[in-house]
Amino acid sequence: MKLSGLDLVVQLAKAVCADDSLIKELEAWTVPVFPVKGLDLMGAGVKNGPKMKLTLNYLFELWRTSKYAMSKEQLLSHALDDSIPEPAPPVRMPKKRRHQESPAKNV
């Protein structure tokens, strides 16, 4: 059975003989879940692709700096902010040239 990160923290607290009140607080803590998904962004007008990933990262940082307090609606109101970087243009690789075989020399 794989333990969650929270379970590992609780086990560590017990292993170092942390105060029982701290252990109980850790056991009662709920890990926050990022409320915005890709479909939410599409509904807010964000195009699928690299821009969506940059927007998700931007909104996650807003959520993190708010100490995980911003709601989905509050975050989505920032989905089209001008401060979200534009994706880098795709790099086009040059086509490989086929080497032509030189004509066989008759000896």
CNS distance restraints for C-alpha pairs under 8 A (distance, minus, plus):
assign (resid   3 and name CA) (resid   7 and name CA) 5.83 0.50 0.50
assign (resid   3 and name CA) (resid   8 and name CA) 6.48 0.50 0.50
assign (resid   4 and name CA) (resid   8 and name CA) 6.38 0.50 0.50
assign (resid   5 and name CA) (resid   9 and name CA) 6.31 0.50 0.50
assign (resid   6 and name CA) (resid  10 and name CA) 6.27 0.50 0.50
assign (resid   6 and name CA) (resid  26 and name CA) 7.66 0.50 0.50
assign (resid   6 and name CA) (resid  27 and name CA) 7.83 0.50 0.50
assign (resid   6 and name CA) (resid  31 and name CA) 7.83 0.50 0.50
assign (resid   7 and name CA) (resid  11 and name CA) 6.19 0.50 0.50
assign (resid   7 and name CA) (resid  27 and name CA) 7.94 0.50 0.50
assign (resid   8 and name CA) (resid  12 and name CA) 6.11 0.50 0.50
assign (resid   9 and name CA) (resid  13 and name CA) 6.15 0.50 0.50
assign (resid   9 and name CA) (resid  26 and name CA) 7.93 0.50 0.50
assign (resid  10 and name CA) (resid  14 and name CA) 6.27 0.50 0.50
assign (resid  10 and name CA) (resid  23 and name CA) 6.26 0.50 0.50
assign (resid  10 and name CA) (resid  26 and name CA) 6.39 0.50 0.50
assign (resid  10 and name CA) (resid  27 and name CA) 6.75 0.50 0.50
assign (resid  11 and name CA) (resid  15 and name CA) 6.09 0.50 0.50
assign (resid  12 and name CA) (resid  16 and name CA) 6.30 0.50 0.50
assign (resid  13 and name CA) (resid  17 and name CA) 6.26 0.50 0.50
assign (resid  13 and name CA) (resid  18 and name CA) 5.14 0.50 0.50
assign (resid  13 and name CA) (resid  23 and name CA) 6.50 0.50 0.50
assign (resid  14 and name CA) (resid  18 and name CA) 5.81 0.50 0.50
assign (resid  14 and name CA) (resid  23 and name CA) 7.13 0.50 0.50
assign (resid  18 and name CA) (resid  22 and name CA) 6.75 0.50 0.50
assign (resid  18 and name CA) (resid  23 and name CA) 6.84 0.50 0.50
assign (resid  19 and name CA) (resid  23 and name CA) 6.53 0.50 0.50
assign (resid  20 and name CA) (resid  24 and name CA) 6.15 0.50 0.50
assign (resid  21 and name CA) (resid  25 and name CA) 6.13 0.50 0.50
assign (resid  22 and name CA) (resid  26 and name CA) 6.13 0.50 0.50
assign (resid  23 and name CA) (resid  27 and name CA) 6.15 0.50 0.50
assign (resid  24 and name CA) (resid  28 and name CA) 6.20 0.50 0.50
assign (resid  25 and name CA) (resid  29 and name CA) 6.18 0.50 0.50
assign (resid  32 and name CA) (resid  68 and name CA) 6.80 0.50 0.50
assign (resid  34 and name CA) (resid  60 and name CA) 7.21 0.50 0.50
assign (resid  34 and name CA) (resid  63 and name CA) 7.81 0.50 0.50
assign (resid  34 and name CA) (resid  68 and name CA) 7.97 0.50 0.50
assign (resid  35 and name CA) (resid  71 and name CA) 7.06 0.50 0.50
assign (resid  35 and name CA) (resid  72 and name CA) 5.34 0.50 0.50
assign (resid  36 and name CA) (resid  40 and name CA) 6.16 0.50 0.50
assign (resid  36 and name CA) (resid  41 and name CA) 7.46 0.50 0.50
assign (resid  36 and name CA) (resid  56 and name CA) 7.71 0.50 0.50
assign (resid  36 and name CA) (resid  72 and name CA) 5.82 0.50 0.50
assign (resid  36 and name CA) (resid  75 and name CA) 7.60 0.50 0.50
assign (resid  36 and name CA) (resid  76 and name CA) 7.64 0.50 0.50
assign (resid  37 and name CA) (resid  41 and name CA) 6.67 0.50 0.50
assign (resid  37 and name CA) (resid  56 and name CA) 7.91 0.50 0.50
assign (resid  38 and name CA) (resid  42 and name CA) 6.31 0.50 0.50
assign (resid  38 and name CA) (resid  52 and name CA) 7.17 0.50 0.50
assign (resid  38 and name CA) (resid  56 and name CA) 7.74 0.50 0.50
assign (resid  39 and name CA) (resid  43 and name CA) 6.23 0.50 0.50
assign (resid  40 and name CA) (resid  44 and name CA) 6.35 0.50 0.50
assign (resid  40 and name CA) (resid  76 and name CA) 7.73 0.50 0.50
assign (resid  41 and name CA) (resid  45 and name CA) 6.40 0.50 0.50
assign (resid  41 and name CA) (resid  46 and name CA) 5.37 0.50 0.50
assign (resid  41 and name CA) (resid  47 and name CA) 7.95 0.50 0.50
assign (resid  41 and name CA) (resid  52 and name CA) 7.28 0.50 0.50
assign (resid  41 and name CA) (resid  76 and name CA) 7.13 0.50 0.50
assign (resid  41 and name CA) (resid  79 and name CA) 6.91 0.50 0.50
assign (resid  42 and name CA) (resid  46 and name CA) 4.97 0.50 0.50
assign (resid  42 and name CA) (resid  47 and name CA) 6.19 0.50 0.50
assign (resid  42 and name CA) (resid  48 and name CA) 6.90 0.50 0.50
assign (resid  44 and name CA) (resid  76 and name CA) 6.86 0.50 0.50
assign (resid  44 and name CA) (resid  79 and name CA) 6.94 0.50 0.50
assign (resid  45 and name CA) (resid  80 and name CA) 7.82 0.50 0.50
assign (resid  46 and name CA) (resid  51 and name CA) 7.34 0.50 0.50
assign (resid  46 and name CA) (resid  52 and name CA) 6.24 0.50 0.50
assign (resid  46 and name CA) (resid  79 and name CA) 7.21 0.50 0.50
assign (resid  46 and name CA) (resid  80 and name CA) 7.23 0.50 0.50
assign (resid  47 and name CA) (resid  51 and name CA) 6.62 0.50 0.50
assign (resid  47 and name CA) (resid  52 and name CA) 6.26 0.50 0.50
assign (resid  48 and name CA) (resid  52 and name CA) 5.50 0.50 0.50
assign (resid  49 and name CA) (resid  53 and name CA) 6.86 0.50 0.50
assign (resid  50 and name CA) (resid  54 and name CA) 6.43 0.50 0.50
assign (resid  50 and name CA) (resid  87 and name CA) 5.95 0.50 0.50
assign (resid  51 and name CA) (resid  55 and name CA) 6.08 0.50 0.50
assign (resid  51 and name CA) (resid  86 and name CA) 6.56 0.50 0.50
assign (resid  51 and name CA) (resid  87 and name CA) 5.80 0.50 0.50
assign (resid  52 and name CA) (resid  56 and name CA) 6.09 0.50 0.50
assign (resid  53 and name CA) (resid  57 and name CA) 6.20 0.50 0.50
assign (resid  54 and name CA) (resid  58 and name CA) 6.13 0.50 0.50
assign (resid  54 and name CA) (resid  84 and name CA) 6.94 0.50 0.50
assign (resid  54 and name CA) (resid  85 and name CA) 6.93 0.50 0.50
assign (resid  54 and name CA) (resid  86 and name CA) 7.82 0.50 0.50
assign (resid  54 and name CA) (resid  87 and name CA) 7.38 0.50 0.50
assign (resid  55 and name CA) (resid  59 and name CA) 6.10 0.50 0.50
assign (resid  55 and name CA) (resid  79 and name CA) 6.42 0.50 0.50
assign (resid  55 and name CA) (resid  84 and name CA) 6.31 0.50 0.50
assign (resid  56 and name CA) (resid  60 and name CA) 5.98 0.50 0.50
assign (resid  57 and name CA) (resid  61 and name CA) 6.29 0.50 0.50
assign (resid  58 and name CA) (resid  62 and name CA) 6.44 0.50 0.50
assign (resid  58 and name CA) (resid  84 and name CA) 6.52 0.50 0.50
assign (resid  59 and name CA) (resid  63 and name CA) 6.13 0.50 0.50
assign (resid  59 and name CA) (resid  75 and name CA) 6.14 0.50 0.50
assign (resid  59 and name CA) (resid  76 and name CA) 7.96 0.50 0.50
assign (resid  59 and name CA) (resid  78 and name CA) 7.29 0.50 0.50
assign (resid  59 and name CA) (resid  79 and name CA) 7.17 0.50 0.50
assign (resid  60 and name CA) (resid  64 and name CA) 6.05 0.50 0.50
assign (resid  61 and name CA) (resid  65 and name CA) 6.08 0.50 0.50
assign (resid  62 and name CA) (resid  66 and name CA) 6.20 0.50 0.50
assign (resid  62 and name CA) (resid  75 and name CA) 7.58 0.50 0.50
assign (resid  63 and name CA) (resid  67 and name CA) 6.56 0.50 0.50
assign (resid  63 and name CA) (resid  68 and name CA) 5.03 0.50 0.50
assign (resid  63 and name CA) (resid  69 and name CA) 6.74 0.50 0.50
assign (resid  63 and name CA) (resid  70 and name CA) 5.70 0.50 0.50
assign (resid  63 and name CA) (resid  75 and name CA) 7.28 0.50 0.50
assign (resid  64 and name CA) (resid  68 and name CA) 5.23 0.50 0.50
assign (resid  66 and name CA) (resid  70 and name CA) 6.29 0.50 0.50
assign (resid  70 and name CA) (resid  74 and name CA) 5.89 0.50 0.50
assign (resid  70 and name CA) (resid  75 and name CA) 6.39 0.50 0.50
assign (resid  71 and name CA) (resid  75 and name CA) 6.21 0.50 0.50
assign (resid  72 and name CA) (resid  76 and name CA) 6.04 0.50 0.50
assign (resid  73 and name CA) (resid  77 and name CA) 6.25 0.50 0.50
assign (resid  74 and name CA) (resid  78 and name CA) 7.20 0.50 0.50
assign (resid  75 and name CA) (resid  79 and name CA) 6.84 0.50 0.50
assign (resid  80 and name CA) (resid  84 and name CA) 7.49 0.50 0.50
